Amino acid sequence: MKLKFAVLIFLVFALALRSDCFAASTVKLSMQTDRASYQADEIIIVYGRLTVNETAIPSKLVSAEVHDPTGNSIIARTVETATSGYFSFNFSLSTQSLSGIYTVYALCSYEGSPVSNTTAFQLESPSALVVTVSVNGTSFTVGANIGIEGSVTLNGVAAKQAYAAVEIRNPENSSISVRVAQTDLNGNYRVSLKMPEDAEMGDYTVYVSASYSGLNTIASAGFELAPQKLRADINGDGSVDIIDITLVALSWGTTPGHPRWDARCDLDGNNEINIIDITLVALDFGK
């Protein structure tokens, strides 16, 4: 009886030993990215490790592919595991790349059997910094107050305390004024200025460059600087002379509806051309 029990114990021990000797090896291919999400043009690092029963497997080739959100393969790399079993590679995606989830596939062979794994990361939509600009008129004269305002937004949200550099360029495209403003809590900015007396007449351009959160953007608008019109310059030739006196004289004593009525000569706007209008022309005569 004791002999049979001893034989039974031996057989159990032998089977256990045989099972342990021939147990399948556990091969693992781990892999991940250094971050969960990225912006375009940022460096994306993929790393991992190849082990068998938690022991490093060196000098093995690992093939990797990166697929975009539509499933298309866009990057293929082959790397070799180091003595520690680790491997890594990096790449970047252009600003034209699709936003969404990207998948990284890795595959290698160990003792004739394939080992694989996947990981994923997200490519975020490019940050959009937008600046707007408007001018409180289209035509101004020397000395008039010119108001320039607009807003700065980042991905549609007001950019608080963003800097907006407002540059004015004359008709020759030379910079004549630069003002720096900061947006308020609603992302709005405003500056005002007056053109000097010696300013050149013609078309001016306003450029606004905004900076916020490491991003920059620009917008533009325009306005005209025109000669100041003399009230008594009835024919609009830039001077008050005998022609303007003659025009008032020809319509003297008329009111709206009269054949000789000329609304240009009603300088005081009382719907009658009389001595007041003549006096106003006389006051500006020769200007």
Sequence and secondary structure as in RCSB ss.txt:
>XXXX:A:sequence
MKLKFAVLIFLVFALALRSDCFAASTVKLSMQTDRASYQADEIIIVYGRLTVNETAIPSKLVSAEVHDPTGNSII
ARTVETATSGYFSFNFSLSTQSLSGIYTVYALCSYEGSPVSNTTAFQLESPSALVVTVSVNGTSFTVGANIGIEG
SVTLNGVAAKQAYAAVEIRNPENSSISVRVAQTDLNGNYRVSLKMPEDAEMGDYTVYVSASYSGLNTIASAGFEL
APQKLRADINGDGSVDIIDITLVALSWGTTPGHPRWDARCDLDGNNEINIIDITLVALDFGK
>XXXX:A:secstr
 HHHHHHHHHHHHHHHHHHHHT    EEEEEEES SEE TTS EEEEEEEEETTEE  S EEEEEEE TTS EEE
EEEEE  TTSEEEEEE   TTS  EEEEEEEEEEETTEEEEEEEEEEE     EEE  EES SEE TT EEEEEE
EEEETTEE TT EEEEEEE TT  EEEEEEEE  TTSEEEEEEE  TT   EEEEEEEEEEETTEEEEEEEEEEE
     TT TT SSS  HHHHHHHHHTTT  TTSTT  GGG TT SS  SHHHHHHHHHHTT 
